[in-house]
Amino acid sequence: MSQSDAAQRLHIRFAAEGPLRYVSHLDLMRVWERVCKRAGLPLASSKGFSPRPKIALAAPLAVGVTSECELLDVLLTERVDLAETARRLGEQLTAGLSLLDVSESPLKQPSLQSMVRAASYVVEIANDRSADDWQSGIDDLLAREDIPWIHQRGKDTKSYDLRPLILGVELLSTDGASAILRMRLRNDERGAGRPEQVLLALDARAEASRIHRVGLELTRDAPRPAVSA
């Protein structure tokens, strides 16, 4: 994303829940385009035959996954006041979208996409085993040096090692109805871990009833001043 025609870079932190759980990455981008335009932000645009606003999400959010920690990179052609911008954006939000804060970052800072290193999730699943069984499975998984994996998507088959994508798994709670796990997974240019694949590697017999992203880890020099919504 070029900064040559930009005067200011904003980072918008937001939550995506409710009906946005069923929205694709591209559709979520379109939602934010509409919100920013309706809020009157002076969006910088790409060049060419079909210019697009220079906005980008830090990391795609899979369909079916909710989040409380999403980050949006926005380039503007004019400087704006952060508090006023947060107010305007807040007035245009669609159902399921919550604005958490708006901050300013240097124009020459790398894109958010290139700064993401890991993502953390809280995953809930119907319970069919004891806490000891869950913990034993987690310990065995984390002790493995490699986890050969085959991912089928349409007609394409991809083989890779799942183990480097799993940075940590923790059992938060379990009862007769459900188990709740926290997963810290790699999310960078070398690959992105998927919570549902970790469940399969743990021999879970049911699909997750909820996957909620709770954190994105970035490489950054220092925290930026932010205005909470």
Secondary structure, DSSP 8 states (H G I E B T S, - for coil): ---TT-SEEEEEEEEE-GGGGG--HHHHHHHHHHHHHHTT--B-B--SSS--B-EEESS---TTEEEEEEEEEEEESS---HHHHHHHHHTT--TTEEEEEEEEE-TTS--HHHHEEEEEEEEEEE--S-HHHHHHHHHHHHH-S--EEEEEETTEEEEEESGGGEEEEEEEEE-SSEEEEEEEEEEETTEE--HHHHHHHTT-SS-EEEEEEEEEEE--SS---EEE-
